[in-house]
Amino acid sequence: MKRASLVSLIFFGSLSAINSALAMDYPLPPAGSRLIGQNQTYIIQEGDNNLQAIARRFNTAAHLILETNNTIAPVYPAPGTVITIPSQMLLPDTPREGIVVNLAELRLYYYPPGENSVQVYPLGIGQLGLDTPVTVTRISQKIPNPTWTPTAGIRARSLEQGIKLPPVVPAGPNNPLGRFAMRLGVGNGEYLIHGTSAPDSVGLRVSSGCMRMNAADIKALFAQASVGTRVQIINEPVKFSVEPDGKRYVEVHRPLATAEGENPQTLTIAQSAGLSSFITQDGSDKQLVNKALARRAGIPVVVSAGGESQVQSGSLSAQNSRLPEGGHEQAIQ
C-alpha cells in the first residue's frame, strides 16, 4: 500500500490525540447554481497555538486558511487577529454523485444518495513525485480496523532516516491507516481513502498517493459509502460559475507544484477551454478575473462585468463561539 515517505514521523508521532471532526454539511444549491456555504470570521485567541488546530475546529485545512488569509503567521498567529474561515465554495463541475476529490483544494465532496445535500471534508493527498492519481473509479473494498504492511520502498526510506519499521503494524489507534480504510479500484489496489494516526497531516501533501482523513470524518464516510460508490478525482485549481442571479464567480486555489522549488503562488495556471470561454464572455470582467487568478484566495470571488472584485458578503461570526477541539460549525446556505 502506498504511504507517506514521512511515515516514520507519522508512526512515531501517533501517540498524539486524534481530534474529532465532523463534515461540513451543505444543502445542495438550486438548479443552475454551484455556490454553497458562507464564509465565517474568527478572532485568534490566546492558546490558539497553530492553524492546524483552528482548521480542525471548523473542519477545514490550514492550507486553505492560509490561502484566504495570506498575511497571517502560519505557525503562531497573533491573538486578536481576525481571520476568514473559507467555508463558502463552488461545487466542482462534475456529476453530483458519490465521492468527488479535488486535489488542488485538498477537499473531498460526498453526495449521499437520495439526499439533497453534500458533505465536505479536508483531505491529505500524495506528495510531490508520489501523486494521487486523477481518475474515475469505484470503491472496491471497505476495510474496518486495517493492518498496515509497509512497502519495501517505505521501509527503505524510513531506514534512511534511521528508523526501522516493523513488517506489519497491527490494527489500532496507532496504525497509520487509522480505524477505517476504503480501497479504490484503480492501479493494483494500492490507493486508499483512510484515517490517520497523525491528524496534523490532514490537509497536506504527505502520503505516497493515498488520501487520508480525520478520524471522525473517515468513520462517517465509511458508514455511508458502499462498495461500488463512484469516486472521481480531479485536479482543478480554478472553479468558475455563472449563478442564476447572473453573478459570475471564480474560486482560485494555488496549483499543486510539479517540481521541487516551484512556488504555487506564482506557478502558471493552465486555462481550460471552458475557463478561457468564461473569461472572454461579455458578462465577465477580464481584469477582475486576472486579479483573482493572481491572488489565489481559495474562496469564491465575484468577477461580473461592471462590478468590483469581492467575496460574497455576509460572513458569519464565530469569534464568540470558540469551539472545543473537535467541534464544528454548521454550514449555512
Secondary structure by P-SEA (a helix, b strand, c coil): cbbbcaaaaaaaaccccbbbbbccccccccccccbbbbbbbbccccccccaaaaaaaacccaaaaaaaccccccccccccbbbbcccbbbccccccccbbbcccccbbbbbcccccbbbbbbbbbbccccccccccccccccccbbbbbbcaaaaaaaaaaccccccccccccccccccbbbbccccccccccccccccccccccccccbbbbcaaaaaaaaaccccccbbbbbbbcbbbbbccccbbbbbbcccccccccccccccbbbbcaaaaaaaacccccaaaaaaaaaaccccccccccccccccccbbbbcccccccccbbbbbcc
